[in-house]
Amino acid sequence: MATDLDRLFSTAAAAASAFRDSVGALSAAPEAGFDEILARFETPVPEQGTKPEAVLSELLEKASDGLMKSTHPRFFGWVIGASHPAGVAADFMVSAWGQNAAFHSPTPAAAAIEQVAEGWLLDLLDLPRTASVGFVTCATVANAVALSAARSRVLANVGWDVEADGLFGAPPVRVLIGEDAHSSLFSSLQMIGFGARRVETLATDAQGRIKPAALEAALKAGEGPMVLILGAGQINTGDFDPFADLIPQAKAKGAWVHVDGAFGLWARATPTHWHLTEGVEQADSWATDGHKYLQVPYDCGFAIVADRAAHLKAMTQWASYLPTMSGGERVPSAFVPELSRRARGIPVWATIKALGRDGIADLVSRTATLSQRMAARLAAEPGISVLNTVVLNQVSVAFGTGNEARALTEQVIAAVQAEGTCFAGGSLWHDRWVMRISVSSQLTRAADIDRSADAIIAAWRAVQRG
């Protein structure tokens, strides 16, 4: 006989399955906007409780048409993975098990699985196998964690203990970063006390890559503790800093080199695109996401640090009520800011297990090929310009020329989103407003690219007709 719990969980599973089965036939964009959804949910605090089945029913009824279809095969709005079914199922279990994956002894299964996932990630990304991995929420936090380790090490090298004494009176740390770095990096730097005005930006080329001569000049301009931040996968072009040229320069001056590889670091997982990251393994730390190319459900990011001791020093916390560490175990919370945290390693393990090395390599290679297909289709249409060399999964497109180009591009983006065949968003790239198309879903196929290109071209033609 079915219990209340059986019915509740069965209803949730059936609704999840129905959504995923039908998502490709739905509009890629939400049908209802924020104000409409807010009006449905905005009520006073309930005075009495409601049965869980009724709560779930209300949630499904009121929220469904306000969902962004991120798992849609023609979703290109941002670099978002399609949440692999194996990872989703494992994530269901993470929620049901209710594990706080902070320590190895209270939650041995969660800690053990995370340790295995750590090793698999380092292997897949071909990074130092002795590096440590912090399983965090996203690349923004991963950057902050890795840069905290950088801050700890470069200041320790000049005799300053930042964990004990803070930044008050500390020797200044030079932070060098490309002028086309992602905005989230500045958020990460602010979190760890490195303000935006203290950052030194380096000139970049048309693809957003740091120019080696710009770094050379900056390195000659000053000494002392220094951190260089490089990029694997520029957000508008998908391109990569020339690691083999830049990292040895910085290391010769004693700098810590960190790489923001939110999605681009996964180029290392396939032989067809590994060359884009040549030399990146010489860096000191790296940040990447699991919920982008790896297709792990939200939220999942990885802070990877070659200097395990610096990583631990920057993050470790302890209190008398917490389990005692005997010294040999890998403690999940020792590599992240959170003490209370989800067992993120479980859906990571499940997704890698389901895809395998070959499946991950094929995913990265295939989406890169599909991105080039999209660029070629759009560039062949008069009045459409592809502004970047497509090296991975990003395509930046402008419509029209001259003073009207921004308005025309915005109109095309709005028309495409309203029509619903696919979803793409806008971005500012080198003073031009573009439609940015990010191909990163395991579900996208050539037919999806062609159907989407047809819809974008049709929208552009309609905009021209007025």
PLY file of the C-alpha trace (Angstrom):
ply
format ascii 1.0
element vertex 466
property float x
property float y
property float z
element edge 465
property int vertex1
property int vertex2
end_header
0.00 0.00 0.00
1.42 3.38 -1.04
2.32 5.69 1.81
2.07 9.47 1.79
5.83 9.59 1.18
5.53 7.19 -1.77
2.86 9.34 -3.37
4.77 12.58 -2.76
8.06 11.37 -4.19
6.36 9.53 -7.05
4.50 12.70 -8.03
7.73 14.69 -7.98
9.57 12.06 -10.04
6.73 11.86 -12.58
6.63 15.65 -12.95
10.41 15.81 -13.39
10.34 13.07 -16.01
7.45 14.68 -17.90
9.25 18.02 -17.96
12.49 16.55 -19.27
10.70 14.38 -21.86
8.80 17.33 -23.30
11.26 20.21 -22.90
12.50 20.06 -26.50
8.97 20.70 -27.79
8.45 23.74 -25.55
9.47 27.34 -26.08
13.09 27.69 -25.02
12.25 30.87 -23.08
9.87 31.24 -20.10
6.28 31.91 -21.12
5.49 33.92 -17.98
7.54 36.79 -16.61
8.77 37.67 -13.14
5.89 39.94 -12.16
3.28 37.37 -13.14
5.00 34.56 -11.23
5.54 36.81 -8.21
1.85 37.70 -8.12
0.96 34.00 -7.95
3.28 33.25 -5.04
3.22 36.49 -3.05
0.94 35.85 -0.08
1.21 36.45 3.68
3.07 33.86 5.72
0.69 30.87 6.04
-0.77 30.54 9.52
-1.32 26.78 9.26
0.68 24.13 7.47
-0.31 22.47 4.19
0.05 18.81 3.25
3.26 18.20 1.26
1.37 16.80 -1.77
-0.72 19.97 -1.96
2.41 22.11 -1.63
4.08 20.25 -4.50
0.94 20.50 -6.64
0.78 24.26 -6.10
4.47 24.64 -6.92
4.12 22.75 -10.19
0.96 24.64 -11.17
2.28 28.12 -10.46
5.94 27.83 -11.47
6.05 25.70 -14.61
5.52 28.42 -17.23
8.09 30.65 -15.56
10.96 28.21 -16.00
13.93 28.93 -18.26
14.42 25.79 -20.34
18.12 25.43 -19.63
17.91 21.72 -20.47
16.44 22.51 -23.90
18.55 21.19 -26.83
18.42 24.68 -28.37
19.29 26.69 -25.28
22.32 28.86 -26.11
21.82 31.76 -23.69
24.77 31.06 -21.42
27.26 28.24 -20.95
24.90 25.93 -19.09
24.94 22.16 -19.20
21.79 20.14 -19.62
21.95 18.42 -16.19
22.69 14.82 -17.18
19.93 12.42 -16.04
22.40 10.33 -14.03
23.53 13.43 -12.15
19.94 14.54 -11.60
18.96 11.15 -10.19
22.02 11.17 -7.92
21.12 14.72 -6.85
17.63 13.49 -5.91
19.31 11.00 -3.62
21.62 13.65 -2.16
18.53 15.64 -1.16
16.72 12.58 0.17
19.73 11.33 2.13
20.20 14.78 3.68
23.94 14.45 4.20
25.99 17.41 5.43
29.18 16.46 3.58
31.61 18.35 5.76
33.58 15.52 7.37
34.62 11.98 6.58
33.45 10.30 9.79
29.80 11.49 10.07
29.17 11.04 6.32
31.70 8.43 5.14
29.91 7.61 1.87
29.71 11.25 0.78
33.35 11.90 1.69
34.64 8.75 0.04
32.72 9.40 -3.19
33.99 12.99 -3.27
37.57 11.77 -2.90
37.13 9.44 -5.86
35.53 12.26 -7.88
38.50 14.50 -7.03
40.90 11.98 -8.54
38.74 11.52 -11.62
38.56 15.28 -12.21
42.34 15.72 -12.03
42.77 12.81 -14.42
40.18 14.07 -16.93
41.58 17.62 -16.86
45.17 16.33 -16.94
46.24 18.50 -14.00
48.75 17.62 -11.25
47.42 14.48 -9.59
48.52 15.70 -6.15
46.44 18.88 -6.43
43.51 19.43 -4.08
39.93 20.08 -5.20
37.32 22.05 -3.29
33.75 21.24 -4.34
31.96 24.61 -4.23
28.85 26.21 -5.71
30.26 27.80 -8.86
33.33 29.18 -10.61
32.96 32.54 -8.83
33.44 30.84 -5.46
36.05 28.50 -6.94
38.06 31.52 -8.07
37.74 33.09 -4.60
38.91 29.89 -2.90
41.88 29.40 -5.23
42.84 33.06 -4.99
42.65 32.82 -1.19
45.30 30.11 -1.41
47.30 32.38 -3.73
47.01 35.26 -1.27
48.13 32.99 1.57
51.18 31.68 -0.26
52.52 34.89 -1.84
52.22 36.76 1.47
53.77 33.87 3.42
56.69 34.04 1.00
57.44 37.56 2.31
56.86 36.66 5.95
53.20 37.65 6.40
50.57 35.27 7.85
47.34 36.58 6.34
45.15 34.00 8.10
46.40 35.20 11.48
47.02 38.90 10.85
44.63 39.77 8.03
45.39 42.36 5.37
45.79 45.35 7.72
49.40 46.42 7.24
50.17 43.52 4.93
52.67 44.00 2.08
50.75 45.01 -1.06
49.99 42.22 -3.52
50.02 43.02 -7.22
47.14 41.36 -9.09
47.53 41.26 -12.88
44.51 40.37 -15.03
43.46 40.70 -18.68
41.22 43.60 -19.58
38.66 41.16 -21.01
38.46 38.95 -17.91
35.02 37.85 -16.76
33.27 40.21 -14.33
32.84 37.42 -11.76
36.59 37.43 -11.19
36.35 40.93 -9.78
33.64 39.72 -7.42
35.95 36.92 -6.33
38.79 39.38 -5.74
36.53 41.67 -3.70
35.54 38.74 -1.48
39.15 38.18 -0.46
40.00 41.84 0.07
41.62 42.71 -3.25
39.62 45.73 -4.45
38.91 46.48 -8.09
41.03 49.65 -8.11
44.11 47.72 -6.99
43.95 45.33 -9.96
46.30 45.98 -12.88
44.75 45.17 -16.24
46.77 43.87 -19.17
46.08 44.65 -22.85
44.39 41.95 -24.89
43.97 41.13 -28.58
40.84 40.90 -30.73
39.99 37.51 -29.23
40.41 38.71 -25.64
43.77 37.02 -25.07
46.45 38.72 -22.96
49.31 39.99 -25.09
52.65 38.53 -23.96
54.33 41.93 -24.42
51.79 43.51 -22.04
52.64 40.98 -19.34
56.36 41.42 -19.95
56.05 45.19 -19.43
53.98 44.76 -16.27
56.46 42.30 -14.76
59.27 44.76 -15.32
57.30 47.53 -13.60
57.46 46.18 -10.07
58.51 43.48 -7.62
56.96 41.91 -4.53
54.07 39.47 -3.98
52.22 38.98 -7.23
49.26 37.02 -8.65
48.60 36.64 -12.37
45.09 35.62 -13.45
44.69 33.99 -16.85
41.64 32.77 -18.74
40.68 29.48 -20.36
37.58 30.24 -22.42
36.89 33.96 -22.86
33.17 34.46 -22.29
32.47 36.12 -25.67
35.01 34.41 -27.93
35.74 31.14 -26.14
39.46 31.72 -26.69
42.43 31.02 -24.40
45.33 33.05 -23.09
48.71 31.85 -24.48
49.65 29.88 -21.38
52.92 28.49 -22.69
54.17 32.07 -23.25
52.71 33.76 -20.18
53.13 31.29 -17.32
56.93 30.91 -17.53
57.29 34.71 -17.58
55.23 35.05 -14.41
56.83 32.13 -12.62
60.30 33.57 -13.28
59.21 36.61 -11.22
57.82 34.47 -8.39
54.15 35.10 -9.23
51.33 32.72 -8.41
49.41 31.94 -11.61
45.69 31.27 -11.41
43.49 30.20 -14.33
39.79 30.97 -14.59
38.58 28.07 -16.71
34.88 28.08 -15.89
34.09 26.21 -19.10
37.24 26.36 -21.22
39.33 24.14 -18.96
37.25 21.22 -20.24
39.03 21.53 -23.59
41.70 19.45 -21.86
39.28 16.53 -21.72
39.39 15.92 -25.48
42.34 15.25 -27.81
40.80 17.46 -30.50
41.04 20.63 -28.39
43.68 19.90 -25.75
46.12 22.11 -27.70
44.11 25.20 -26.73
45.25 24.71 -23.14
48.89 23.78 -23.77
50.99 24.91 -20.81
48.04 25.54 -18.47
49.15 22.66 -16.25
52.12 24.84 -15.19
49.78 27.19 -13.30
49.33 27.07 -9.52
45.54 26.96 -9.37
42.51 26.59 -11.59
38.75 27.15 -11.31
36.07 25.46 -13.36
32.40 24.54 -13.20
30.71 21.16 -13.14
27.33 22.53 -14.21
28.68 23.77 -17.53
30.45 21.32 -19.83
30.36 18.39 -17.42
26.52 18.59 -17.31
26.31 18.17 -13.51
23.13 19.68 -11.98
23.41 23.10 -10.36
25.20 24.11 -8.18
28.71 22.76 -8.68
32.16 24.29 -9.13
35.72 23.14 -8.49
38.61 25.05 -6.89
41.79 23.20 -7.87
45.07 24.07 -6.17
48.47 22.52 -6.83
49.79 23.68 -3.44
47.61 21.57 -1.18
49.12 23.05 1.98
48.27 26.61 0.90
44.73 25.50 0.02
44.25 23.93 3.46
45.75 26.91 5.29
43.42 29.33 3.50
40.25 27.31 4.19
40.55 24.98 7.18
38.31 25.63 10.19
37.85 23.62 13.38
35.81 23.73 16.58
35.70 21.48 19.63
32.40 19.85 18.64
33.63 18.82 15.19
35.06 15.37 14.44
38.75 14.92 15.13
41.03 14.46 12.14
43.63 11.75 12.56
45.79 13.23 9.81
45.37 10.85 6.90
41.85 11.49 5.70
40.69 13.93 3.04
38.18 16.17 4.84
35.72 17.74 2.35
35.11 20.96 4.31
38.86 21.64 4.64
39.00 22.84 1.02
35.92 25.10 0.92
34.47 28.04 2.91
31.34 26.15 3.97
31.01 23.83 6.92
27.40 22.98 6.09
27.31 21.84 2.47
25.66 19.47 0.03
27.32 16.23 -0.98
28.28 17.70 -4.37
30.73 14.92 -5.09
27.91 12.39 -5.53
26.28 13.85 -8.69
29.79 14.59 -10.02
30.73 10.94 -9.57
27.44 9.80 -11.15
27.77 12.09 -14.17
31.37 11.09 -14.89
30.42 7.43 -14.43
27.55 7.80 -16.91
29.50 9.73 -19.57
32.94 8.19 -19.20
36.13 9.68 -20.57
35.02 9.06 -24.16
31.60 10.61 -23.62
33.06 13.78 -22.10
35.62 14.09 -24.89
32.90 13.60 -27.51
30.67 16.20 -25.84
33.36 18.89 -25.94
34.45 18.06 -29.51
30.90 17.81 -30.82
29.71 21.10 -29.37
32.79 22.82 -30.80
31.95 21.44 -34.25
28.32 22.49 -33.83
29.44 26.02 -32.87
31.41 26.30 -36.10
28.36 25.06 -37.99
26.24 27.79 -36.40
28.83 30.45 -37.20
29.06 29.35 -40.85
25.28 29.32 -41.27
24.86 32.81 -39.83
27.89 34.38 -41.53
26.51 33.34 -44.92
23.48 35.61 -44.44
23.95 39.21 -45.66
24.07 41.69 -42.80
25.09 39.16 -40.14
28.67 39.31 -38.86
30.43 36.71 -36.72
32.92 38.75 -34.71
35.10 36.02 -33.23
37.17 33.12 -34.47
35.23 30.15 -33.16
37.73 27.94 -31.35
35.44 26.20 -28.87
31.76 26.84 -28.14
31.14 30.60 -28.25
29.76 32.51 -31.25
29.40 36.31 -31.04
27.14 37.72 -33.73
26.22 41.29 -34.72
23.41 42.37 -37.01
23.73 45.34 -39.33
26.43 48.00 -39.32
27.04 51.53 -38.16
25.05 53.43 -35.57
21.98 51.23 -35.95
23.79 47.94 -35.32
23.12 47.81 -31.57
19.41 48.53 -31.93
19.10 45.98 -34.73
20.95 43.33 -32.74
18.75 43.93 -29.70
15.65 43.63 -31.88
16.80 40.33 -33.33
17.59 38.95 -29.86
14.15 39.97 -28.60
12.45 38.42 -31.63
14.35 35.15 -31.29
13.51 34.88 -27.59
9.85 35.65 -28.22
9.55 33.12 -31.05
10.98 30.39 -28.82
12.70 27.97 -31.21
15.96 28.66 -29.40
17.23 30.98 -26.69
20.23 33.28 -27.07
21.17 36.38 -25.10
23.07 39.61 -25.60
26.49 40.81 -24.52
28.81 43.77 -24.99
31.99 42.78 -26.81
34.66 45.39 -27.61
32.10 48.20 -27.76
29.66 46.23 -29.94
26.41 44.69 -28.77
26.26 41.07 -29.87
24.05 38.03 -29.74
26.18 35.51 -27.87
25.47 31.88 -28.72
26.88 29.31 -26.29
26.71 25.67 -27.41
27.35 23.47 -24.39
24.51 20.97 -24.03
24.87 17.21 -24.38
21.46 17.23 -26.11
22.28 19.60 -28.99
22.60 18.03 -32.43
23.20 19.32 -35.96
19.44 19.49 -36.61
19.07 21.78 -33.59
21.78 24.09 -34.94
20.15 24.26 -38.37
16.68 24.85 -36.95
18.04 27.57 -34.65
20.05 29.23 -37.42
16.90 29.30 -39.57
14.98 30.98 -36.74
17.72 33.59 -36.15
17.98 34.39 -39.87
14.20 34.64 -40.12
14.15 37.06 -37.19
16.90 39.18 -38.81
14.99 39.33 -42.11
11.80 40.32 -40.28
13.63 43.08 -38.39
14.99 44.45 -41.67
11.49 44.53 -43.16
10.39 46.55 -40.14
0 1
1 2
2 3
3 4
4 5
5 6
6 7
7 8
8 9
9 10
10 11
11 12
12 13
13 14
14 15
15 16
16 17
17 18
18 19
19 20
20 21
21 22
22 23
23 24
24 25
25 26
26 27
27 28
28 29
29 30
30 31
31 32
32 33
33 34
34 35
35 36
36 37
37 38
38 39
39 40
40 41
41 42
42 43
43 44
44 45
45 46
46 47
47 48
48 49
49 50
50 51
51 52
52 53
53 54
54 55
55 56
56 57
57 58
58 59
59 60
60 61
61 62
62 63
63 64
64 65
65 66
66 67
67 68
68 69
69 70
70 71
71 72
72 73
73 74
74 75
75 76
76 77
77 78
78 79
79 80
80 81
81 82
82 83
83 84
84 85
85 86
86 87
87 88
88 89
89 90
90 91
91 92
92 93
93 94
94 95
95 96
96 97
97 98
98 99
99 100
100 101
101 102
102 103
103 104
104 105
105 106
106 107
107 108
108 109
109 110
110 111
111 112
112 113
113 114
114 115
115 116
116 117
117 118
118 119
119 120
120 121
121 122
122 123
123 124
124 125
125 126
126 127
127 128
128 129
129 130
130 131
131 132
132 133
133 134
134 135
135 136
136 137
137 138
138 139
139 140
140 141
141 142
142 143
143 144
144 145
145 146
146 147
147 148
148 149
149 150
150 151
151 152
152 153
153 154
154 155
155 156
156 157
157 158
158 159
159 160
160 161
161 162
162 163
163 164
164 165
165 166
166 167
167 168
168 169
169 170
170 171
171 172
172 173
173 174
174 175
175 176
176 177
177 178
178 179
179 180
180 181
181 182
182 183
183 184
184 185
185 186
186 187
187 188
188 189
189 190
190 191
191 192
192 193
193 194
194 195
195 196
196 197
197 198
198 199
199 200
200 201
201 202
202 203
203 204
204 205
205 206
206 207
207 208
208 209
209 210
210 211
211 212
212 213
213 214
214 215
215 216
216 217
217 218
218 219
219 220
220 221
221 222
222 223
223 224
224 225
225 226
226 227
227 228
228 229
229 230
230 231
231 232
232 233
233 234
234 235
235 236
236 237
237 238
238 239
239 240
240 241
241 242
242 243
243 244
244 245
245 246
246 247
247 248
248 249
249 250
250 251
251 252
252 253
253 254
254 255
255 256
256 257
257 258
258 259
259 260
260 261
261 262
262 263
263 264
264 265
265 266
266 267
267 268
268 269
269 270
270 271
271 272
272 273
273 274
274 275
275 276
276 277
277 278
278 279
279 280
280 281
281 282
282 283
283 284
284 285
285 286
286 287
287 288
288 289
289 290
290 291
291 292
292 293
293 294
294 295
295 296
296 297
297 298
298 299
299 300
300 301
301 302
302 303
303 304
304 305
305 306
306 307
307 308
308 309
309 310
310 311
311 312
312 313
313 314
314 315
315 316
316 317
317 318
318 319
319 320
320 321
321 322
322 323
323 324
324 325
325 326
326 327
327 328
328 329
329 330
330 331
331 332
332 333
333 334
334 335
335 336
336 337
337 338
338 339
339 340
340 341
341 342
342 343
343 344
344 345
345 346
346 347
347 348
348 349
349 350
350 351
351 352
352 353
353 354
354 355
355 356
356 357
357 358
358 359
359 360
360 361
361 362
362 363
363 364
364 365
365 366
366 367
367 368
368 369
369 370
370 371
371 372
372 373
373 374
374 375
375 376
376 377
377 378
378 379
379 380
380 381
381 382
382 383
383 384
384 385
385 386
386 387
387 388
388 389
389 390
390 391
391 392
392 393
393 394
394 395
395 396
396 397
397 398
398 399
399 400
400 401
401 402
402 403
403 404
404 405
405 406
406 407
407 408
408 409
409 410
410 411
411 412
412 413
413 414
414 415
415 416
416 417
417 418
418 419
419 420
420 421
421 422
422 423
423 424
424 425
425 426
426 427
427 428
428 429
429 430
430 431
431 432
432 433
433 434
434 435
435 436
436 437
437 438
438 439
439 440
440 441
441 442
442 443
443 444
444 445
445 446
446 447
447 448
448 449
449 450
450 451
451 452
452 453
453 454
454 455
455 456
456 457
457 458
458 459
459 460
460 461
461 462
462 463
463 464
464 465
